[in-house]
Amino acid sequence: MNTSAVAKLLNVSHSTIQRWVTQLNMEVERNQLGHYQFTDDDIDLLRKIQDQLNEGVVLQKVTISEKKIRKANVKHHTEPEKGQDHLIERISRLEKSLKTKADDVVSYQLLQHRSELEDMQKLVDKLEARIEALESANVPPAEFYLASEEAAAAKKTKKKPFMKNFFGNTKKNGHSSLSTVDSD
């Protein structure tokens, strides 16, 4: 049972149950969320506490002979057990393989970066040669215009509206040139 259900059963508040458990150092199981889970023995123990409190005993002086006291479960190991040696050895092998794999990944990445840098360097060399050729006086005009056309194509051009391509700019002084026909 959870704390709320026990509190309803004993007709006390939720916080009262929690206070009794903590102040009397009762050992109560907890679920995966950390909430108390009371067994029938725990509920019987809480009823005995409630009876003593109803008789006028102060909570600090409540005594229950069969009360469960919280204990720390600490195990001291002086020697590793049989299974632990195997686990320690396996962990060591896994750590070594992980380190090796990490080194392999870094090496692969470095090779990839080196390849990319070499490709970029080839491109830079090619561009430098082209720029030198364009800047030299021996460049035939056709090649110069071809290079400038490529540069212009790379830039975005502003598109004219569809109708302006056919009729051009038809508005003059705020009036359309098509509507200036005199009617006599």
matplotlib code that plots the C-alpha trace (Angstrom):
import matplotlib.pyplot as plt

x = [0.0, 1.2, 1.3, -2.0, -3.9, -2.3, -3.2, -6.8, -6.9, -5.5, -7.5, -4.5, -2.8, -0.3, 2.5, 1.7, 2.6, 5.8, 6.7, 6.2, 8.4, 11.2, 11.2, 11.0, 13.5, 11.2, 12.5, 9.9, 10.4, 10.3, 9.2, 11.3, 10.0, 11.1, 7.6, 7.0, 5.3, 3.8, 3.4, 0.8, 3.5, 4.3, 0.6, 0.3, 3.3, 1.8, -1.4, 0.6, 2.3, -1.1, -2.5, 0.4, 0.0, -3.8, -2.9, -0.8, 2.7, 4.9, 6.2, 9.9, 9.0, 7.0, 8.5, 7.7, 9.6, 9.3, 9.8, 11.9, 14.8, 16.4, 19.9, 22.5, 23.5, 27.2, 29.3, 33.0, 34.8, 38.4, 38.9, 37.2, 34.8, 35.2, 32.7, 34.2, 37.6, 36.0, 34.0, 37.1, 39.0, 36.1, 35.8, 39.5, 39.2, 36.2, 38.1, 41.0, 38.8, 36.9, 40.1, 41.3, 38.1, 38.2, 41.7, 40.6, 37.7, 40.0, 42.5, 39.8, 38.5, 42.0, 42.5, 39.1, 40.0, 43.4, 41.7, 39.3, 42.1, 44.0, 41.0, 40.5, 44.2, 43.9, 40.8, 42.6, 45.6, 43.3, 41.5, 44.9, 46.0, 42.8, 43.0, 46.6, 45.6, 42.7, 44.9, 47.6, 47.5, 47.8, 44.2, 42.1, 38.9, 36.7, 38.0, 37.8, 34.1, 33.4, 34.9, 32.8, 29.7, 30.3, 30.7, 27.5, 25.6, 26.8, 25.2, 21.4, 19.6, 16.4, 13.6, 11.3, 7.6, 6.3, 4.4, 7.3, 9.4, 6.9, 5.7, 8.6, 7.9, 4.5, 3.8, 4.9, 4.1, 1.7, -0.4, -0.2, 1.0, -1.7, -4.5, -3.3, -5.2, -7.2, -10.8, -12.2]
y = [0.0, 3.5, 6.3, 7.9, 4.6, 3.9, 7.4, 6.9, 3.5, 4.9, 8.1, 10.4, 12.7, 11.7, 13.8, 12.2, 8.8, 10.1, 11.8, 8.6, 6.6, 9.1, 10.0, 6.4, 5.3, 2.6, 0.5, 0.7, -0.4, 2.1, 1.8, 2.8, 6.4, 6.6, 6.4, 4.3, 0.9, -0.5, -4.2, -5.6, -5.8, -2.1, -1.2, -3.2, -1.4, 1.9, 1.0, 0.2, 3.6, 5.3, 3.5, 4.7, 8.3, 8.1, 7.1, 10.3, 9.0, 11.6, 10.4, 10.6, 8.2, 5.7, 2.2, -0.8, -4.0, -5.4, -2.2, -2.3, 0.1, 1.4, 0.0, 0.9, -2.1, -1.7, -4.7, -4.6, -6.8, -7.6, -10.1, -10.1, -12.9, -15.4, -13.7, -10.3, -11.3, -12.3, -9.1, -6.9, -8.7, -8.3, -4.6, -4.1, -5.8, -3.6, -0.5, -1.5, -2.2, 1.0, 3.0, 1.2, 1.9, 5.6, 5.9, 4.3, 6.7, 9.7, 8.4, 7.9, 11.4, 12.9, 11.1, 12.4, 16.0, 15.7, 14.5, 17.4, 19.9, 18.5, 18.8, 22.4, 23.2, 21.8, 24.0, 27.1, 26.4, 26.1, 29.3, 31.2, 30.0, 31.2, 34.6, 35.0, 34.1, 36.6, 39.4, 38.9, 41.0, 38.0, 36.9, 36.8, 38.9, 35.9, 34.1, 37.3, 37.8, 34.1, 34.4, 37.6, 35.9, 33.0, 35.5, 37.3, 34.0, 33.2, 36.4, 36.5, 38.6, 40.4, 39.1, 41.5, 40.9, 38.9, 41.7, 44.2, 41.9, 42.3, 45.9, 47.5, 50.3, 51.6, 54.1, 57.7, 60.5, 58.4, 57.6, 54.5, 55.1, 52.8, 55.0, 58.2, 57.8, 61.0, 60.5, 63.3]
z = [0.0, -0.6, 1.9, 1.0, 1.3, 4.7, 5.9, 4.9, 6.6, 9.9, 9.5, 9.7, 7.2, 4.6, 6.3, 9.7, 8.2, 6.7, 10.0, 12.0, 9.5, 9.6, 13.3, 14.4, 11.9, 10.5, 7.6, 4.9, 1.3, -1.5, -5.1, -8.1, -7.7, -4.1, -2.6, 0.5, 0.0, 3.2, 3.9, 6.3, 9.0, 8.5, 8.8, 12.1, 13.4, 12.5, 14.3, 17.5, 17.1, 16.7, 19.8, 21.9, 20.6, 21.4, 25.0, 25.3, 24.7, 23.0, 19.6, 20.7, 23.6, 21.5, 21.9, 19.9, 20.5, 17.0, 15.1, 12.0, 12.1, 8.9, 8.4, 5.9, 3.8, 3.4, 2.4, 2.9, 0.4, 1.2, -1.7, -5.0, -5.5, -8.4, -10.7, -10.0, -11.4, -14.6, -14.8, -14.1, -16.9, -19.3, -18.4, -19.1, -22.5, -23.4, -22.4, -24.6, -27.6, -27.0, -27.0, -30.1, -31.9, -30.9, -32.3, -35.5, -35.9, -35.3, -37.8, -40.4, -39.8, -40.2, -43.5, -44.7, -43.7, -45.4, -48.6, -48.5, -47.9, -50.9, -53.1, -51.9, -52.6, -56.2, -56.7, -55.3, -57.6, -60.6, -59.7, -59.3, -62.7, -64.2, -62.5, -63.7, -67.2, -67.2, -65.8, -68.4, -71.5, -73.8, -73.1, -76.2, -75.8, -76.3, -73.2, -71.2, -72.1, -71.4, -67.9, -67.3, -68.5, -66.1, -63.2, -64.2, -64.4, -60.9, -59.6, -59.1, -61.6, -60.8, -63.0, -64.8, -64.7, -67.6, -69.3, -69.1, -71.2, -74.1, -73.7, -71.9, -69.4, -70.6, -67.8, -68.4, -66.0, -64.2, -67.3, -69.4, -73.0, -74.3, -72.9, -74.4, -77.6, -78.4, -79.3, -81.6]

ax = plt.figure().add_subplot(projection="3d")
ax.plot(x, y, z, "-o")
ax.set_aspect("equal")
plt.show()
